[in-house]
Amino acid sequence: MSAIGRIRQKILSKEYYISWHAEEEMLEDELERADIEHTILHGEIERKLTEDVRGTRYRILGPARDGRQTLLQRMSQRRSYDV
């Protein structure tokens, strides 16, 4: 399965965590959890980031529910996915 496929599967099964920093950014951008899910389910990996000592991370670009383009900067995998 592709990386975006694995991430989407975790979103659908609710196996992900949104950090407090991401929640602050969401408030500033007037986004909700459903917008983040929509971005991941309908977006694509814009860049794979491999130089972080914490592991591979992904930037995902896609639409929020209202159509605004949203860039998720740091999707990382542990047991679940962190946003």
Secondary structure, DSSP 8 states (H G I E B T S, - for coil): --HHHHHHHHHHTT-EE--HHHHHHHHHTT--HHHHHHHHHH-EEEEEE---TT--EEEEEEE-TTS-EEEEEEEEESSSEE-
